[in-house]
Amino acid sequence: MPTVTSADGTVIAYHRAGTGPAIVFLPGAFNDSTTCAPLAEQLRDRYTVLRPDRRGRGDSTDAIAPEDAAHYDICREIEDLDAVLADIGGSAAVFGFSSGAILALRAAAAGSRITRLALYEPPFALAGLADHAPHRLPERLAELIARGERGAAVELMQREGIGLPTELIEQVKLSPIWPQLEAIAQTVVYDATICRPPNVPTPEMTRLDIPTLVISSPDSWPGVRSASEALPAHLANARYIGVPGGADHGIPAEATAKVLDAFLGED
């Protein structure tokens, strides 16, 4: 598996497959490179698909110590993406999922060499998510991580950051995936910071002229769907499209690949 070293010494591992124009996939909270694998598989016969493990997940490392998680800056993950882009030739389209979509948009606004943006259900505080603003969530998560209370951090992020009901969280605690979530618990500080209030498009984002496709599903959670539908009005060169089959904030691989292929193939 290829790796690159980011500016602060973090090693970012990424999966690479296919041939053709490059597209990088950035997943969201509690995700690693496997999240977008079914979608990437649909596109690998026409594109070079690259699935990084964001720092602190999968095969990537993290130069930020647990006791320093409160000092996380989004610039670190923009540097991670830039290192991948440099390794593959300098520029690429980027597909971001959930908080990874907000990260992708922030990277583009910061000057990362992104040719096109596809944003799947970015949870901006717009429309149905306009009132979603947990109090001091990144700071509270960082305090738990610094104390070694990884399970408590996972639970807090699920409850306040994502909005899962208590009954579902209790079920997840009893499932085999709970230890995997605890293993990447520090990264919830990062995603909570990416979505820190006011969590609306910045002036730099609104001025971007990069072709942007915002994608959601009518079968998804109502809040993220309505926020996605509202986002293009805040961006200079964006449009919205809905795809079927994305229940519970999931990515329907075949339907999403179809619209993504059409978007990437435009002149």
PAMI-726411 format. One record per residue (C-alpha): x negated, y, z negated; residue number from 1; residue in three letters. Coordinates in steps of 0.25 Angstrom, whole numbers. Layout:
east, north, up, n, res
X, Y, Z, NUM, Ala $
...
END
This chain:
east, north, up, n, res
0, 0, 0, 1, Met $
-6, 14, 4, 2, Pro $
-9, 23, -8, 3, Thr $
-13, 38, -8, 4, Val $
-18, 46, -20, 5, Thr $
-10, 59, -23, 6, Ser $
-16, 72, -28, 7, Ala $
-15, 68, -43, 8, Asp $
-21, 54, -41, 9, Gly $
-8, 47, -40, 10, Thr $
-9, 35, -31, 11, Val $
4, 34, -22, 12, Ile $
6, 21, -15, 13, Ala $
15, 20, -3, 14, Tyr $
21, 10, 6, 15, His $
19, 12, 21, 16, Arg $
26, 4, 32, 17, Ala $
31, 6, 47, 18, Gly $
26, 15, 58, 19, Thr $
30, 29, 63, 20, Gly $
33, 42, 57, 21, Pro $
31, 42, 42, 22, Ala $
41, 43, 31, 23, Ile $
38, 43, 16, 24, Val $
49, 39, 6, 25, Phe $
50, 45, -8, 26, Leu $
59, 38, -18, 27, Pro $
66, 44, -30, 28, Gly $
67, 41, -45, 29, Ala $
64, 27, -50, 30, Phe $
60, 24, -35, 31, Asn $
47, 19, -29, 32, Asp $
43, 16, -15, 33, Ser $
53, 4, -14, 34, Thr $
65, 13, -15, 35, Thr $
64, 18, 0, 36, Cys $
58, 4, 5, 37, Ala $
71, 0, 12, 38, Pro $
73, 13, 19, 39, Leu $
58, 13, 23, 40, Ala $
60, -1, 28, 41, Glu $
71, 4, 37, 42, Gln $
62, 14, 44, 43, Leu $
48, 7, 44, 44, Arg $
50, 3, 59, 45, Asp $
50, 18, 63, 46, Arg $
43, 25, 52, 47, Tyr $
31, 24, 43, 48, Thr $
38, 23, 30, 49, Val $
30, 26, 17, 50, Leu $
35, 23, 3, 51, Arg $
27, 29, -8, 52, Pro $
28, 25, -22, 53, Asp $
30, 39, -29, 54, Arg $
20, 41, -40, 55, Arg $
22, 32, -53, 56, Gly $
30, 22, -45, 57, Arg $
27, 9, -38, 58, Gly $
12, 8, -33, 59, Asp $
9, 23, -35, 60, Ser $
2, 28, -47, 61, Thr $
5, 41, -55, 62, Asp $
-6, 51, -60, 63, Ala $
4, 57, -70, 64, Ile $
3, 51, -83, 65, Ala $
16, 48, -91, 66, Pro $
13, 58, -101, 67, Glu $
11, 69, -90, 68, Asp $
24, 65, -83, 69, Ala $
30, 79, -87, 70, Ala $
20, 86, -79, 71, His $
24, 79, -66, 72, Tyr $
25, 88, -54, 73, Asp $
32, 85, -41, 74, Ile $
20, 90, -34, 75, Cys $
13, 77, -38, 76, Arg $
23, 68, -30, 77, Glu $
22, 78, -18, 78, Ile $
7, 76, -18, 79, Glu $
10, 61, -18, 80, Asp $
18, 62, -6, 81, Leu $
8, 71, 1, 82, Asp $
-3, 60, -2, 83, Ala $
6, 50, 5, 84, Val $
9, 59, 17, 85, Leu $
-6, 62, 18, 86, Ala $
-9, 47, 18, 87, Asp $
1, 44, 30, 88, Ile $
-4, 56, 39, 89, Gly $
2, 69, 33, 90, Gly $
17, 69, 35, 91, Ser $
29, 61, 34, 92, Ala $
44, 62, 33, 93, Ala $
49, 59, 18, 94, Val $
61, 52, 13, 95, Phe $
64, 55, -1, 96, Gly $
74, 48, -10, 97, Phe $
81, 54, -22, 98, Ser $
71, 62, -30, 99, Ser $
61, 58, -20, 100, Gly $
69, 66, -10, 101, Ala $
67, 78, -18, 102, Ile $
52, 75, -20, 103, Leu $
51, 74, -4, 104, Ala $
58, 88, -3, 105, Leu $
49, 94, -13, 106, Arg $
37, 88, -6, 107, Ala $
42, 94, 7, 108, Ala $
44, 108, 1, 109, Ala $
30, 107, -5, 110, Ala $
24, 105, 9, 111, Gly $
22, 90, 10, 112, Ser $
21, 85, 24, 113, Arg $
35, 80, 26, 114, Ile $
41, 80, 40, 115, Thr $
55, 76, 36, 116, Arg $
63, 74, 23, 117, Leu $
73, 63, 21, 118, Ala $
80, 65, 7, 119, Leu $
88, 54, 1, 120, Tyr $
98, 59, -10, 121, Glu $
88, 69, -16, 122, Pro $
95, 72, -30, 123, Pro $
94, 87, -29, 124, Phe $
103, 95, -39, 125, Ala $
113, 98, -28, 126, Leu $
128, 96, -26, 127, Ala $
132, 84, -35, 128, Gly $
118, 84, -42, 129, Leu $
119, 99, -45, 130, Ala $
121, 97, -60, 131, Asp $
111, 86, -62, 132, His $
100, 92, -70, 133, Ala $
95, 83, -82, 134, Pro $
89, 92, -93, 135, His $
73, 91, -93, 136, Arg $
73, 77, -86, 137, Leu $
59, 77, -81, 138, Pro $
54, 82, -95, 139, Glu $
62, 72, -103, 140, Arg $
57, 60, -93, 141, Leu $
43, 65, -95, 142, Ala $
44, 65, -110, 143, Glu $
49, 50, -110, 144, Leu $
38, 46, -100, 145, Ile $
27, 52, -109, 146, Ala $
33, 45, -121, 147, Arg $
33, 32, -113, 148, Gly $
48, 30, -113, 149, Glu $
49, 26, -99, 150, Arg $
62, 19, -100, 151, Gly $
69, 31, -106, 152, Ala $
63, 40, -95, 153, Ala $
70, 30, -84, 154, Val $
83, 31, -92, 155, Glu $
83, 46, -93, 156, Leu $
80, 47, -78, 157, Met $
91, 38, -74, 158, Gln $
101, 44, -83, 159, Arg $
98, 59, -81, 160, Glu $
90, 60, -69, 161, Gly $
98, 50, -60, 162, Ile $
111, 50, -68, 163, Gly $
113, 35, -69, 164, Leu $
123, 31, -79, 165, Pro $
119, 25, -92, 166, Thr $
125, 11, -89, 167, Glu $
117, 10, -77, 168, Leu $
104, 14, -84, 169, Ile $
106, 3, -94, 170, Glu $
108, -7, -83, 171, Gln $
95, -2, -77, 172, Val $
88, -4, -90, 173, Lys $
91, -18, -90, 174, Leu $
87, -21, -76, 175, Ser $
73, -26, -71, 176, Pro $
70, -12, -64, 177, Ile $
70, -5, -78, 178, Trp $
55, -8, -80, 179, Pro $
52, -3, -66, 180, Gln $
59, 10, -69, 181, Leu $
51, 12, -82, 182, Glu $
38, 10, -74, 183, Ala $
41, 22, -66, 184, Ile $
48, 30, -77, 185, Ala $
38, 41, -76, 186, Gln $
42, 44, -62, 187, Thr $
56, 49, -66, 188, Val $
49, 61, -72, 189, Val $
45, 64, -58, 190, Tyr $
58, 62, -51, 191, Asp $
65, 70, -62, 192, Ala $
55, 81, -60, 193, Thr $
58, 81, -45, 194, Ile $
73, 83, -48, 195, Cys $
71, 93, -59, 196, Arg $
82, 103, -60, 197, Pro $
86, 112, -53, 198, Pro $
82, 101, -42, 199, Asn $
87, 109, -30, 200, Val $
80, 111, -17, 201, Pro $
69, 122, -19, 202, Thr $
67, 134, -10, 203, Pro $
55, 126, -4, 204, Glu $
64, 114, -1, 205, Met $
75, 123, 5, 206, Thr $
65, 129, 15, 207, Arg $
59, 116, 20, 208, Leu $
62, 114, 35, 209, Asp $
58, 99, 35, 210, Ile $
69, 91, 41, 211, Pro $
77, 84, 30, 212, Thr $
87, 74, 29, 213, Leu $
95, 72, 16, 214, Val $
101, 58, 14, 215, Ile $
112, 53, 5, 216, Ser $
123, 42, 4, 217, Ser $
137, 44, 2, 218, Pro $
136, 32, -7, 219, Asp $
126, 38, -16, 220, Ser $
128, 45, -29, 221, Trp $
137, 57, -27, 222, Pro $
127, 67, -33, 223, Gly $
115, 64, -25, 224, Val $
123, 63, -12, 225, Arg $
129, 76, -14, 226, Ser $
116, 82, -18, 227, Ala $
110, 76, -5, 228, Ser $
121, 82, 4, 229, Glu $
119, 96, -2, 230, Ala $
104, 96, 0, 231, Leu $
103, 99, 15, 232, Pro $
109, 113, 12, 233, Ala $
97, 116, 3, 234, His $
87, 112, 14, 235, Leu $
83, 119, 27, 236, Ala $
82, 107, 36, 237, Asn $
90, 96, 30, 238, Ala $
103, 88, 33, 239, Arg $
111, 77, 25, 240, Tyr $
115, 63, 30, 241, Ile $
122, 53, 22, 242, Gly $
119, 38, 23, 243, Val $
128, 26, 19, 244, Pro $
125, 16, 8, 245, Gly $
116, 24, -2, 246, Gly $
124, 20, -15, 247, Ala $
118, 24, -28, 248, Asp $
108, 33, -23, 249, His $
101, 22, -14, 250, Gly $
95, 23, 0, 251, Ile $
103, 15, 10, 252, Pro $
91, 11, 18, 253, Ala $
97, 8, 32, 254, Glu $
106, 20, 33, 255, Ala $
95, 30, 27, 256, Thr $
85, 24, 37, 257, Ala $
94, 27, 49, 258, Lys $
96, 42, 45, 259, Val $
81, 44, 41, 260, Leu $
77, 38, 54, 261, Asp $
86, 47, 62, 262, Ala $
81, 59, 54, 263, Phe $
66, 56, 55, 264, Leu $
68, 54, 70, 265, Gly $
73, 68, 73, 266, Glu $
65, 78, 81, 267, Asp $
END
